[in-house]
């Protein structure tokens, strides 16, 4: 009888442990992201094979913000895609849908979804400082309005700028905006002390910034790469998750089918 009581207690403990584990798994699976409060920014976590990168999205660029969140929320679009283009002291780039199952050595970066996003240039408040998130796009010759790719993005690394680098940025702004927009002292000081890529200002939309994980970005930029700047060993986005979402998305969304990507030159 004593043995039977011990066995019964053991079975009860196993059942309790299994139930707790099931509740824990269910809770994690159905956990909803926090909702941003007034004045806050949405946040996204990008888990990669080299570490995690946490990003805030700018409310000043609402079309880019909402598109990025929608791709993650409704389609899990970035899961398993590669960082297909990395250039030291410049940037790392991802978001080509064809990169998910791309064979080794295949040239990437020419595909996106079948729509563009209107440019949301917010100079001089938002510029290409180190750690910013920006949208890739097609060249000026086919895209004079500087519309952004629907899916491809890059994270700025850049470098601390000297007089020559700042002058290149000023000339680019002059070419784009004439005398209506010039590089501010804040921009100059940031580029000198923190770094970035001033020659891209005005031509690409910046819509967020890294808040944690720039050490991971630096590791990714330094991997060995081929003649097209694709890493020789794949650097993959394991999963992109919304940590803080916009109001109105409290309920869990149903996964939908993504439109078939079309070939676009970058």
N, C-alpha and C positions, 0 to 999 in steps of 0.2 A: 504493500500500500504506500509505504514511504517513497519507493521508487516511482510509483505512478504519479504521486503528487509532485515530485521533482520534475518529471517529464512534462506534466501539465503546465507547471510554472515556466519551464523553458519554452514551450510552444507559445505561451502567452506573451513572453518577452519578444520572441521572434515576430509575432503578429503585430505587436506595438511598434517595434522598430521598422518593420516593413511599411506600416501605415504612416509613420512619421516621414519616412523617406519618400513615399508616394505624395504626401502633402507638400513636401519641400519641392519635389520635381514639378508638381502641378502649379505651385505658386510661382516658380521660376519661369515656367512656360507661358503663363498667362499674365506675367508682370507687365503693367502698362508704363510707358515713360511718363515722367513728370510733365506738367504743363507749365509753360513759361508764364511768368507774371509780368505786368506792365514794367517796361524798362529792362527786362531780361532778354537774353538771346537764346534761340534754340541751340541745342548741343547734340553732337553726333560723335560716336566712338567708332573708329576704324581699326579693327583688329587685323594685323598683318602677320605674315610668317616671320617677321623680324621684330615684332613688338606692336604696341598699341599707340594710336594717335588720337587725341581728343581735340575736337574742333568746335568753335562757336561760329554760327552763321549770322551775318549782318542783317538787321532789319531794314537798313537803308537800301538794300538790294532785294526787294521782296519777290520779284519773279524768279531770280536765281535761287534764293532761299527756298521758296515753296517747291520749285522743281526738284531740287536736291533732296528735300525731305520726302517728296512724293515717290521718287524713285526708290528710296530706302524703305519707306513705310508700306507701300502697296505692292512693290515688285521685288523687293530684296535684290535690286538690280546689281549692286556692286559686289555681292558675295561671289567669291572665286575669281574675280577679274585680277589682271596683273598690273603692276606698275611697269608699263611697257617702254617707258623712255625716261632715263635718268641721266642728268648732266651735272657733274660736280660744280659747286659754286654757282649754280644756276637754278635748277628745279628738278622735281620728280613728277611724273605724269601718269595718270591712270584713267580708266573709264571707257576703253574701247571694248564693246560687247563681244567682238570676235576673239578677244584675248583669253576668254575662259578656257577654251579647249585648244589653244594655239600650239602647234608643234614647236619643238626647239628650233630656233633660228629663223622662224617665220617673221617677216616684216609686219609690224603692227602700227596702229595709230590712224588708219584711214577710215574707220567706221564709227558711226554714231547712230542715234535714233533719227527718225525722219522728220525732225523739226528743229528750228533754232530758237534761241531766246534773245529778245532785243537787248542791246547793250545797256548796262546800267552803270555808267562811269560816274563816280562820285568824288572826283578831285575837287579841292586838294585834301578833303577830309580822309578819304580812303585811297591808299596807294600801295605800291608793290614793296612794302617793307618785308624783311625776313620773317618767315612763318605764315604769310598770308596765303589764303586759298583763292584761286582764280580759275576762270573758265577758259579752256582752250577754244580755238576757233579756226575757221578756214582763212586762207590768205586774203589780203586786201583786194587782189585782182578779181576775185570772185565774190568778195564779201566787203564791199566798201563801207557798209554801215556797222562793221565790227560786231555783227551778231555772234552770240556764243554757241558753242556746241551744246547739245541737249544733255550730254552725259560726260564728256571728257573734261577733266580738271587737272590742275597742277598746284603743287605746294612750293612756294618760293623759298629758295635758300639764299642765293645771291652772295654778296660779300660787302664788306665795308668799302664805301666809295671814296675815292680821292677827287681832286678837282677835275680830272679828265673824265671820270665816270659821271660826275654831276653835270658837267657841260654837255655830255652826250644826251642826258635826260632832258636838259633845258632845250636843246635843239629839237628834240623829238616833240616836246610840247609846243614849241614855236611852229613847227611844221603842221601839227594837228589843229592848233587853236589860235594861231597868230598871237596877238597881244592880249587876248581875252583871258588867258590863263598862264600863270607862271609858277615855277617851283617856289614854295614858301620856305621860310626859315625852318619851320618845324620839319618839313620834308627833308631839307638839307641835313639838319642835325641828326635826324633818325638814320638817314642813309650813311652818314659818316660814322656813327657810333654803334648802330645795330646792324646795318647792312640791308641789302635788297637788290632789286633790279629796276632802277629808275627809267631805263630806256623802254620799258614796257608800259609805262604810265600813259593812260589815255587811249590805248589801243586794245586793251583787254579788261574785262570786268573782274574786279576783286570783290569777293562776296563772303569772306570769312577769314578766320585765323586759327592757328594751332595754339591751344592753351596748355597742352601737355603732350610730350612725345617728340619734341624736336630732336632729341638724341636718336630716336628711331629714324626720323627723316634723314639725319646725317649719315647713319649707317647705310640706309638704302642708296644714298647718292654715291657712296664709295664702293659699291660692288663692281666687279668686273663686267664689262659690257662689250657688245659687238660694234660693228661700224655704223649701225643705225641707233646706237645708244640703248639698245635693249639689253637688260641684264642677261649674262650667260646662264646663270641659275635663276629660275623664276622667283620673283618676289610677289607673293600673292596676297590679295585682300581676302582674309578668311571670312570676315563678316563685317557689315556696317550696320550699326544699331543707333536708333534715336534715343538719346538720354532725356532730352527736354524737347517736347513737341509744341506746336502752335495750338492755341485754344480751338476747340471744335473737333479735335481728334482724340477725345478721351476713350472712345470705343475702339476695340480691336478691328483693324481693317482686314478685308478678305483679299488674299493674293489674287492678282489679275494677270492676264497674259500680256507681255510686253510686245509692242509692235515690232515687226521684223526690221532689223537694222538695215540701213542702206549705206553704200560706200560713199564716204566723203573724204576728200583730201584735206589734210591738216596743214 
